[in-house]
Amino acid sequence: MTGWPLRPDRDSFGPEVENSSPVRDARRQWDARIANLIMWQCAGMGLVTPRTALAFVAEPSPSVVARVETWNPKRLTAPPYDDPSLTRSATGDYLIAYPTPVPDEAGDDAAISFLWATAHVIDPDPSVVRKAQAAVDAQTNRIRVCVFNSANALVDGSTVVLFGW
């Protein structure tokens, strides 16, 4: 089953399996129902799980706090698995660009591309009202994030968590 970075649906795992003979010892044999359930659950999790999670400080010089990506399960940091670039376009307006392409599970180049994104502000003071919005850029390996205060004005100075699908 190849095809990363596309998310596998249930059909990607092949047909439903059947027992070739009755299960006689459940400690040593799996019933086909279990295998089918695991494939069903894996496909479902892959479809709803974000491809990336990024925490960054939204300041004039933005910086990565933490990151994880589905295409980097070993959490490598050397090229081509560099941090995404963070660019502040204006107060409260940030562009996050993920390096692309990156190697897939077979070592072949695969393009990074997002369909949609969401962002959330995590500040230590819950009495300060801030919100963030995110949208995938025309270049689909990039996500634009804007941070707003309670008056809906663009502001800097928050920690933002971004999820991309």
Rosetta constraint file for C-alpha pairs under 8 A:
AtomPair CA 1 CA 12 HARMONIC 6.65 0.50
AtomPair CA 1 CA 13 HARMONIC 6.63 0.50
AtomPair CA 3 CA 7 HARMONIC 7.75 0.50
AtomPair CA 3 CA 8 HARMONIC 7.76 0.50
AtomPair CA 4 CA 104 HARMONIC 6.26 0.50
AtomPair CA 4 CA 105 HARMONIC 7.40 0.50
AtomPair CA 4 CA 110 HARMONIC 7.46 0.50
AtomPair CA 5 CA 71 HARMONIC 7.12 0.50
AtomPair CA 5 CA 104 HARMONIC 7.37 0.50
AtomPair CA 5 CA 110 HARMONIC 6.90 0.50
AtomPair CA 5 CA 111 HARMONIC 7.65 0.50
AtomPair CA 5 CA 112 HARMONIC 7.30 0.50
AtomPair CA 7 CA 43 HARMONIC 7.71 0.50
AtomPair CA 7 CA 46 HARMONIC 5.84 0.50
AtomPair CA 7 CA 47 HARMONIC 5.90 0.50
AtomPair CA 8 CA 12 HARMONIC 5.44 0.50
AtomPair CA 8 CA 13 HARMONIC 7.57 0.50
AtomPair CA 8 CA 43 HARMONIC 5.68 0.50
AtomPair CA 8 CA 46 HARMONIC 6.68 0.50
AtomPair CA 8 CA 47 HARMONIC 7.21 0.50
AtomPair CA 9 CA 13 HARMONIC 7.61 0.50
AtomPair CA 9 CA 43 HARMONIC 5.00 0.50
AtomPair CA 9 CA 44 HARMONIC 7.20 0.50
AtomPair CA 9 CA 46 HARMONIC 7.89 0.50
AtomPair CA 9 CA 47 HARMONIC 7.17 0.50
AtomPair CA 10 CA 14 HARMONIC 7.59 0.50
AtomPair CA 10 CA 39 HARMONIC 6.69 0.50
AtomPair CA 10 CA 40 HARMONIC 5.80 0.50
AtomPair CA 10 CA 43 HARMONIC 5.31 0.50
AtomPair CA 10 CA 44 HARMONIC 7.72 0.50
AtomPair CA 11 CA 15 HARMONIC 6.75 0.50
AtomPair CA 13 CA 39 HARMONIC 6.67 0.50
AtomPair CA 16 CA 36 HARMONIC 6.02 0.50
AtomPair CA 17 CA 32 HARMONIC 5.68 0.50
AtomPair CA 17 CA 33 HARMONIC 7.89 0.50
AtomPair CA 17 CA 35 HARMONIC 7.30 0.50
AtomPair CA 17 CA 36 HARMONIC 6.51 0.50
AtomPair CA 18 CA 32 HARMONIC 5.19 0.50
AtomPair CA 18 CA 33 HARMONIC 7.82 0.50
AtomPair CA 19 CA 23 HARMONIC 7.62 0.50
AtomPair CA 19 CA 31 HARMONIC 6.49 0.50
AtomPair CA 19 CA 32 HARMONIC 5.37 0.50
AtomPair CA 23 CA 29 HARMONIC 6.26 0.50
AtomPair CA 23 CA 30 HARMONIC 7.12 0.50
AtomPair CA 23 CA 31 HARMONIC 6.22 0.50
AtomPair CA 24 CA 29 HARMONIC 7.48 0.50
AtomPair CA 25 CA 29 HARMONIC 5.89 0.50
AtomPair CA 26 CA 30 HARMONIC 6.28 0.50
AtomPair CA 26 CA 31 HARMONIC 7.64 0.50
AtomPair CA 30 CA 34 HARMONIC 6.58 0.50
AtomPair CA 30 CA 35 HARMONIC 7.24 0.50
AtomPair CA 31 CA 35 HARMONIC 7.01 0.50
AtomPair CA 32 CA 36 HARMONIC 6.13 0.50
AtomPair CA 33 CA 37 HARMONIC 6.05 0.50
AtomPair CA 34 CA 38 HARMONIC 6.19 0.50
AtomPair CA 35 CA 39 HARMONIC 6.29 0.50
AtomPair CA 36 CA 40 HARMONIC 6.12 0.50
AtomPair CA 37 CA 41 HARMONIC 6.09 0.50
AtomPair CA 38 CA 42 HARMONIC 6.02 0.50
AtomPair CA 39 CA 43 HARMONIC 6.14 0.50
AtomPair CA 40 CA 44 HARMONIC 6.26 0.50
AtomPair CA 41 CA 45 HARMONIC 6.08 0.50
AtomPair CA 42 CA 46 HARMONIC 6.09 0.50
AtomPair CA 43 CA 47 HARMONIC 6.29 0.50
AtomPair CA 44 CA 48 HARMONIC 6.54 0.50
AtomPair CA 45 CA 49 HARMONIC 5.83 0.50
AtomPair CA 49 CA 165 HARMONIC 7.34 0.50
AtomPair CA 50 CA 163 HARMONIC 5.97 0.50
AtomPair CA 50 CA 164 HARMONIC 5.46 0.50
AtomPair CA 50 CA 165 HARMONIC 4.65 0.50
AtomPair CA 51 CA 69 HARMONIC 5.73 0.50
AtomPair CA 51 CA 70 HARMONIC 5.16 0.50
AtomPair CA 51 CA 71 HARMONIC 7.68 0.50
AtomPair CA 51 CA 163 HARMONIC 7.44 0.50
AtomPair CA 51 CA 164 HARMONIC 5.68 0.50
AtomPair CA 51 CA 165 HARMONIC 5.10 0.50
AtomPair CA 52 CA 67 HARMONIC 7.44 0.50
AtomPair CA 52 CA 68 HARMONIC 5.76 0.50
AtomPair CA 52 CA 69 HARMONIC 4.35 0.50
AtomPair CA 52 CA 70 HARMONIC 6.34 0.50
AtomPair CA 52 CA 162 HARMONIC 7.83 0.50
AtomPair CA 52 CA 163 HARMONIC 5.58 0.50
AtomPair CA 52 CA 164 HARMONIC 5.21 0.50
AtomPair CA 52 CA 165 HARMONIC 7.04 0.50
AtomPair CA 53 CA 67 HARMONIC 5.65 0.50
AtomPair CA 53 CA 68 HARMONIC 5.43 0.50
AtomPair CA 53 CA 69 HARMONIC 6.54 0.50
AtomPair CA 53 CA 161 HARMONIC 6.94 0.50
AtomPair CA 53 CA 162 HARMONIC 5.60 0.50
AtomPair CA 53 CA 163 HARMONIC 4.63 0.50
AtomPair CA 53 CA 164 HARMONIC 6.72 0.50
AtomPair CA 54 CA 64 HARMONIC 7.36 0.50
AtomPair CA 54 CA 65 HARMONIC 7.66 0.50
AtomPair CA 54 CA 66 HARMONIC 5.91 0.50
AtomPair CA 54 CA 67 HARMONIC 4.40 0.50
AtomPair CA 54 CA 68 HARMONIC 6.62 0.50
AtomPair CA 54 CA 160 HARMONIC 7.99 0.50
AtomPair CA 54 CA 161 HARMONIC 5.56 0.50
AtomPair CA 54 CA 162 HARMONIC 5.06 0.50
AtomPair CA 54 CA 163 HARMONIC 6.57 0.50
AtomPair CA 55 CA 64 HARMONIC 6.15 0.50
AtomPair CA 55 CA 65 HARMONIC 5.23 0.50
AtomPair CA 55 CA 66 HARMONIC 5.14 0.50
AtomPair CA 55 CA 67 HARMONIC 6.24 0.50
AtomPair CA 55 CA 159 HARMONIC 6.87 0.50
AtomPair CA 55 CA 160 HARMONIC 5.54 0.50
AtomPair CA 55 CA 161 HARMONIC 4.32 0.50
AtomPair CA 55 CA 162 HARMONIC 6.29 0.50
AtomPair CA 56 CA 62 HARMONIC 6.79 0.50
AtomPair CA 56 CA 63 HARMONIC 5.50 0.50
AtomPair CA 56 CA 64 HARMONIC 4.38 0.50
AtomPair CA 56 CA 65 HARMONIC 4.99 0.50
AtomPair CA 56 CA 66 HARMONIC 7.03 0.50
AtomPair CA 56 CA 159 HARMONIC 5.67 0.50
AtomPair CA 56 CA 160 HARMONIC 5.43 0.50
AtomPair CA 56 CA 161 HARMONIC 6.58 0.50
AtomPair CA 57 CA 62 HARMONIC 5.36 0.50
AtomPair CA 57 CA 63 HARMONIC 5.39 0.50
AtomPair CA 57 CA 64 HARMONIC 6.55 0.50
AtomPair CA 57 CA 65 HARMONIC 6.82 0.50
AtomPair CA 57 CA 157 HARMONIC 7.05 0.50
AtomPair CA 57 CA 158 HARMONIC 5.99 0.50
AtomPair CA 57 CA 159 HARMONIC 4.45 0.50
AtomPair CA 57 CA 160 HARMONIC 6.30 0.50
AtomPair CA 58 CA 62 HARMONIC 5.17 0.50
AtomPair CA 58 CA 63 HARMONIC 7.41 0.50
AtomPair CA 58 CA 92 HARMONIC 7.05 0.50
AtomPair CA 58 CA 94 HARMONIC 7.62 0.50
AtomPair CA 58 CA 147 HARMONIC 7.98 0.50
AtomPair CA 58 CA 156 HARMONIC 5.55 0.50
AtomPair CA 58 CA 157 HARMONIC 5.46 0.50
AtomPair CA 58 CA 158 HARMONIC 5.27 0.50
AtomPair CA 58 CA 159 HARMONIC 5.81 0.50
AtomPair CA 58 CA 160 HARMONIC 6.65 0.50
AtomPair CA 59 CA 63 HARMONIC 7.92 0.50
AtomPair CA 59 CA 88 HARMONIC 7.84 0.50
AtomPair CA 59 CA 92 HARMONIC 7.76 0.50
AtomPair CA 59 CA 156 HARMONIC 5.04 0.50
AtomPair CA 59 CA 157 HARMONIC 5.05 0.50
AtomPair CA 59 CA 158 HARMONIC 7.17 0.50
AtomPair CA 60 CA 88 HARMONIC 6.39 0.50
AtomPair CA 60 CA 91 HARMONIC 7.42 0.50
AtomPair CA 60 CA 156 HARMONIC 7.04 0.50
AtomPair CA 61 CA 88 HARMONIC 7.25 0.50
AtomPair CA 62 CA 86 HARMONIC 6.18 0.50
AtomPair CA 62 CA 87 HARMONIC 7.11 0.50
AtomPair CA 62 CA 88 HARMONIC 6.99 0.50
AtomPair CA 63 CA 86 HARMONIC 6.97 0.50
AtomPair CA 64 CA 83 HARMONIC 7.41 0.50
AtomPair CA 64 CA 86 HARMONIC 7.97 0.50
AtomPair CA 67 CA 83 HARMONIC 7.88 0.50
AtomPair CA 68 CA 72 HARMONIC 7.29 0.50
AtomPair CA 68 CA 73 HARMONIC 7.99 0.50
AtomPair CA 68 CA 75 HARMONIC 6.86 0.50
AtomPair CA 69 CA 73 HARMONIC 6.92 0.50
AtomPair CA 69 CA 75 HARMONIC 7.78 0.50
AtomPair CA 71 CA 102 HARMONIC 7.73 0.50
AtomPair CA 71 CA 104 HARMONIC 7.06 0.50
AtomPair CA 72 CA 76 HARMONIC 6.51 0.50
AtomPair CA 72 CA 81 HARMONIC 7.16 0.50
AtomPair CA 76 CA 81 HARMONIC 5.99 0.50
AtomPair CA 77 CA 81 HARMONIC 5.17 0.50
AtomPair CA 77 CA 82 HARMONIC 5.37 0.50
AtomPair CA 77 CA 83 HARMONIC 7.13 0.50
AtomPair CA 78 CA 82 HARMONIC 5.78 0.50
AtomPair CA 80 CA 99 HARMONIC 7.09 0.50
AtomPair CA 80 CA 102 HARMONIC 6.07 0.50
AtomPair CA 80 CA 103 HARMONIC 7.98 0.50
AtomPair CA 81 CA 99 HARMONIC 7.38 0.50
AtomPair CA 81 CA 102 HARMONIC 7.30 0.50
AtomPair CA 82 CA 99 HARMONIC 6.99 0.50
AtomPair CA 83 CA 98 HARMONIC 7.42 0.50
AtomPair CA 83 CA 99 HARMONIC 7.90 0.50
AtomPair CA 84 CA 96 HARMONIC 6.26 0.50
AtomPair CA 84 CA 97 HARMONIC 5.32 0.50
AtomPair CA 84 CA 98 HARMONIC 4.44 0.50
AtomPair CA 84 CA 99 HARMONIC 6.24 0.50
AtomPair CA 85 CA 95 HARMONIC 7.91 0.50
AtomPair CA 85 CA 96 HARMONIC 5.63 0.50
AtomPair CA 85 CA 97 HARMONIC 5.15 0.50
AtomPair CA 85 CA 98 HARMONIC 6.57 0.50
AtomPair CA 85 CA 99 HARMONIC 7.95 0.50
AtomPair CA 86 CA 94 HARMONIC 6.73 0.50
AtomPair CA 86 CA 95 HARMONIC 5.83 0.50
AtomPair CA 86 CA 96 HARMONIC 4.78 0.50
AtomPair CA 86 CA 97 HARMONIC 6.72 0.50
AtomPair CA 87 CA 94 HARMONIC 5.49 0.50
AtomPair CA 87 CA 95 HARMONIC 5.10 0.50
AtomPair CA 87 CA 96 HARMONIC 6.52 0.50
AtomPair CA 88 CA 92 HARMONIC 7.48 0.50
AtomPair CA 88 CA 93 HARMONIC 5.81 0.50
AtomPair CA 88 CA 94 HARMONIC 4.45 0.50
AtomPair CA 88 CA 95 HARMONIC 6.43 0.50
AtomPair CA 89 CA 93 HARMONIC 5.47 0.50
AtomPair CA 89 CA 94 HARMONIC 5.69 0.50
AtomPair CA 89 CA 95 HARMONIC 7.01 0.50
AtomPair CA 90 CA 94 HARMONIC 7.36 0.50
AtomPair CA 91 CA 154 HARMONIC 5.98 0.50
AtomPair CA 91 CA 155 HARMONIC 5.60 0.50
AtomPair CA 91 CA 156 HARMONIC 5.91 0.50
AtomPair CA 92 CA 145 HARMONIC 8.00 0.50
AtomPair CA 92 CA 146 HARMONIC 5.39 0.50
AtomPair CA 92 CA 147 HARMONIC 4.91 0.50
AtomPair CA 92 CA 148 HARMONIC 6.88 0.50
AtomPair CA 92 CA 154 HARMONIC 4.68 0.50
AtomPair CA 92 CA 155 HARMONIC 4.37 0.50
AtomPair CA 92 CA 156 HARMONIC 4.80 0.50
AtomPair CA 93 CA 144 HARMONIC 7.31 0.50
AtomPair CA 93 CA 145 HARMONIC 5.99 0.50
AtomPair CA 93 CA 146 HARMONIC 4.56 0.50
AtomPair CA 93 CA 147 HARMONIC 6.68 0.50
AtomPair CA 93 CA 154 HARMONIC 7.17 0.50
AtomPair CA 94 CA 144 HARMONIC 5.70 0.50
AtomPair CA 94 CA 145 HARMONIC 5.15 0.50
AtomPair CA 94 CA 146 HARMONIC 6.25 0.50
AtomPair CA 95 CA 142 HARMONIC 6.81 0.50
AtomPair CA 95 CA 143 HARMONIC 5.87 0.50
AtomPair CA 95 CA 144 HARMONIC 4.50 0.50
AtomPair CA 95 CA 145 HARMONIC 6.33 0.50
AtomPair CA 96 CA 142 HARMONIC 5.48 0.50
AtomPair CA 96 CA 143 HARMONIC 5.19 0.50
AtomPair CA 96 CA 144 HARMONIC 6.20 0.50
AtomPair CA 96 CA 145 HARMONIC 7.68 0.50
AtomPair CA 97 CA 141 HARMONIC 5.97 0.50
AtomPair CA 97 CA 142 HARMONIC 4.27 0.50
AtomPair CA 97 CA 143 HARMONIC 6.54 0.50
AtomPair CA 98 CA 112 HARMONIC 7.23 0.50
AtomPair CA 98 CA 141 HARMONIC 5.57 0.50
AtomPair CA 98 CA 142 HARMONIC 6.21 0.50
AtomPair CA 99 CA 112 HARMONIC 7.50 0.50
AtomPair CA 99 CA 141 HARMONIC 7.54 0.50
AtomPair CA 100 CA 110 HARMONIC 7.49 0.50
AtomPair CA 100 CA 111 HARMONIC 5.42 0.50
AtomPair CA 100 CA 112 HARMONIC 5.42 0.50
AtomPair CA 100 CA 141 HARMONIC 7.13 0.50
AtomPair CA 101 CA 109 HARMONIC 5.55 0.50
AtomPair CA 101 CA 110 HARMONIC 5.11 0.50
AtomPair CA 101 CA 111 HARMONIC 4.37 0.50
AtomPair CA 101 CA 112 HARMONIC 6.09 0.50
AtomPair CA 102 CA 108 HARMONIC 7.96 0.50
AtomPair CA 102 CA 109 HARMONIC 5.38 0.50
AtomPair CA 102 CA 110 HARMONIC 5.43 0.50
AtomPair CA 102 CA 111 HARMONIC 6.52 0.50
AtomPair CA 102 CA 112 HARMONIC 7.29 0.50
AtomPair CA 103 CA 107 HARMONIC 4.78 0.50
AtomPair CA 103 CA 108 HARMONIC 5.10 0.50
AtomPair CA 103 CA 109 HARMONIC 4.55 0.50
AtomPair CA 103 CA 110 HARMONIC 5.84 0.50
AtomPair CA 104 CA 108 HARMONIC 5.43 0.50
AtomPair CA 104 CA 109 HARMONIC 6.13 0.50
AtomPair CA 104 CA 110 HARMONIC 5.82 0.50
AtomPair CA 112 CA 140 HARMONIC 7.55 0.50
AtomPair CA 112 CA 141 HARMONIC 5.41 0.50
AtomPair CA 113 CA 140 HARMONIC 4.85 0.50
AtomPair CA 113 CA 141 HARMONIC 4.68 0.50
AtomPair CA 113 CA 142 HARMONIC 7.97 0.50
AtomPair CA 114 CA 136 HARMONIC 6.57 0.50
AtomPair CA 114 CA 140 HARMONIC 5.46 0.50
AtomPair CA 114 CA 141 HARMONIC 6.12 0.50
AtomPair CA 114 CA 142 HARMONIC 7.80 0.50
AtomPair CA 114 CA 164 HARMONIC 6.26 0.50
AtomPair CA 114 CA 165 HARMONIC 5.40 0.50
AtomPair CA 115 CA 136 HARMONIC 6.68 0.50
AtomPair CA 115 CA 140 HARMONIC 7.34 0.50
AtomPair CA 115 CA 164 HARMONIC 7.65 0.50
AtomPair CA 115 CA 165 HARMONIC 5.74 0.50
AtomPair CA 116 CA 135 HARMONIC 6.28 0.50
AtomPair CA 116 CA 136 HARMONIC 5.60 0.50
AtomPair CA 116 CA 164 HARMONIC 6.08 0.50
AtomPair CA 116 CA 165 HARMONIC 5.49 0.50
AtomPair CA 117 CA 134 HARMONIC 5.65 0.50
AtomPair CA 117 CA 135 HARMONIC 5.67 0.50
AtomPair CA 117 CA 136 HARMONIC 6.35 0.50
AtomPair CA 117 CA 143 HARMONIC 7.32 0.50
AtomPair CA 117 CA 162 HARMONIC 7.19 0.50
AtomPair CA 117 CA 163 HARMONIC 5.58 0.50
AtomPair CA 117 CA 164 HARMONIC 4.32 0.50
AtomPair CA 117 CA 165 HARMONIC 5.99 0.50
AtomPair CA 118 CA 133 HARMONIC 6.36 0.50
AtomPair CA 118 CA 134 HARMONIC 5.08 0.50
AtomPair CA 118 CA 135 HARMONIC 7.22 0.50
AtomPair CA 118 CA 162 HARMONIC 5.92 0.50
AtomPair CA 118 CA 163 HARMONIC 5.43 0.50
AtomPair CA 118 CA 164 HARMONIC 6.67 0.50
AtomPair CA 119 CA 132 HARMONIC 5.46 0.50
AtomPair CA 119 CA 133 HARMONIC 5.49 0.50
AtomPair CA 119 CA 134 HARMONIC 5.52 0.50
AtomPair CA 119 CA 145 HARMONIC 7.05 0.50
AtomPair CA 119 CA 160 HARMONIC 6.60 0.50
AtomPair CA 119 CA 161 HARMONIC 5.58 0.50
AtomPair CA 119 CA 162 HARMONIC 4.33 0.50
AtomPair CA 119 CA 163 HARMONIC 6.27 0.50
AtomPair CA 120 CA 131 HARMONIC 6.42 0.50
AtomPair CA 120 CA 132 HARMONIC 5.39 0.50
AtomPair CA 120 CA 133 HARMONIC 7.42 0.50
AtomPair CA 120 CA 160 HARMONIC 5.59 0.50
AtomPair CA 120 CA 161 HARMONIC 5.24 0.50
AtomPair CA 120 CA 162 HARMONIC 6.53 0.50
AtomPair CA 121 CA 130 HARMONIC 6.40 0.50
AtomPair CA 121 CA 131 HARMONIC 5.68 0.50
AtomPair CA 121 CA 132 HARMONIC 6.01 0.50
AtomPair CA 121 CA 147 HARMONIC 7.83 0.50
AtomPair CA 121 CA 158 HARMONIC 6.52 0.50
AtomPair CA 121 CA 159 HARMONIC 5.84 0.50
AtomPair CA 121 CA 160 HARMONIC 4.54 0.50
AtomPair CA 121 CA 161 HARMONIC 6.35 0.50
AtomPair CA 122 CA 158 HARMONIC 7.10 0.50
AtomPair CA 122 CA 159 HARMONIC 5.49 0.50
AtomPair CA 122 CA 160 HARMONIC 5.94 0.50
AtomPair CA 122 CA 161 HARMONIC 7.10 0.50
AtomPair CA 123 CA 128 HARMONIC 7.85 0.50
AtomPair CA 123 CA 158 HARMONIC 6.19 0.50
AtomPair CA 123 CA 159 HARMONIC 6.13 0.50
AtomPair CA 129 CA 149 HARMONIC 5.95 0.50
AtomPair CA 129 CA 150 HARMONIC 5.29 0.50
AtomPair CA 130 CA 147 HARMONIC 7.00 0.50
AtomPair CA 130 CA 148 HARMONIC 5.61 0.50
AtomPair CA 130 CA 149 HARMONIC 4.56 0.50
AtomPair CA 130 CA 150 HARMONIC 6.06 0.50
AtomPair CA 130 CA 158 HARMONIC 7.99 0.50
AtomPair CA 131 CA 147 HARMONIC 5.76 0.50
AtomPair CA 131 CA 148 HARMONIC 5.32 0.50
AtomPair CA 131 CA 149 HARMONIC 6.53 0.50
AtomPair CA 131 CA 150 HARMONIC 7.91 0.50
AtomPair CA 132 CA 145 HARMONIC 6.73 0.50
AtomPair CA 132 CA 146 HARMONIC 5.51 0.50
AtomPair CA 132 CA 147 HARMONIC 4.35 0.50
AtomPair CA 132 CA 148 HARMONIC 6.12 0.50
AtomPair CA 132 CA 160 HARMONIC 7.49 0.50
AtomPair CA 133 CA 145 HARMONIC 5.64 0.50
AtomPair CA 133 CA 146 HARMONIC 5.38 0.50
AtomPair CA 133 CA 147 HARMONIC 6.65 0.50
AtomPair CA 134 CA 143 HARMONIC 6.68 0.50
AtomPair CA 134 CA 144 HARMONIC 5.58 0.50
AtomPair CA 134 CA 145 HARMONIC 4.42 0.50
AtomPair CA 134 CA 146 HARMONIC 6.53 0.50
AtomPair CA 134 CA 162 HARMONIC 7.75 0.50
AtomPair CA 135 CA 143 HARMONIC 5.66 0.50
AtomPair CA 135 CA 144 HARMONIC 5.42 0.50
AtomPair CA 135 CA 145 HARMONIC 6.73 0.50
AtomPair CA 136 CA 140 HARMONIC 6.02 0.50
AtomPair CA 136 CA 141 HARMONIC 7.75 0.50
AtomPair CA 136 CA 142 HARMONIC 6.08 0.50
AtomPair CA 136 CA 143 HARMONIC 4.41 0.50
AtomPair CA 136 CA 144 HARMONIC 6.27 0.50
AtomPair CA 137 CA 141 HARMONIC 7.48 0.50
AtomPair CA 137 CA 142 HARMONIC 5.27 0.50
AtomPair CA 137 CA 143 HARMONIC 5.25 0.50
AtomPair CA 137 CA 144 HARMONIC 6.22 0.50
AtomPair CA 138 CA 142 HARMONIC 7.68 0.50
AtomPair CA 146 CA 154 HARMONIC 6.91 0.50
AtomPair CA 147 CA 154 HARMONIC 5.61 0.50
AtomPair CA 147 CA 155 HARMONIC 5.82 0.50
AtomPair CA 147 CA 156 HARMONIC 6.98 0.50
AtomPair CA 147 CA 158 HARMONIC 7.86 0.50
AtomPair CA 148 CA 152 HARMONIC 5.11 0.50
AtomPair CA 148 CA 153 HARMONIC 5.20 0.50
AtomPair CA 148 CA 154 HARMONIC 4.48 0.50
AtomPair CA 148 CA 155 HARMONIC 5.52 0.50
AtomPair CA 149 CA 153 HARMONIC 5.57 0.50
AtomPair CA 149 CA 154 HARMONIC 6.56 0.50
AtomPair CA 149 CA 155 HARMONIC 6.32 0.50
